[in-house]
Amino acid sequence: MLRMHNDGLITLPPPRNRRPDARVRLSALSDPQPRLEQPAAALKPLTWSRVQHKAQSRLWNELIERYHYLGHTLLPGRSCAIWSTPPSSPSPRSASVPQR
């Protein structure tokens, strides 16, 4: 519809809200960490948790932007981000991410 509006075929009302800022600002929280040189069995039990807080969501977006081959893009609709942590830490970069 936006393309039809831009072509002058239809008239749309002005947007109600601004678009969200899709840019991800990288910080030291997502910097590369020391490589794990352990067998996978040594990391047991891994804990799976849902990204719930705004600070966790920002870190998730940073990690996706920095390490995922497609980078970060806004996803339409609802989504659920889940990360895994080794037993020694409650969440990735836990010092600066609030826990519930």
Beta strands, then each sheet from edge to edge (+ up, - down):
strand 1: 47-50
strand 2: 82-85
sheet 1: 1+ 2-
end
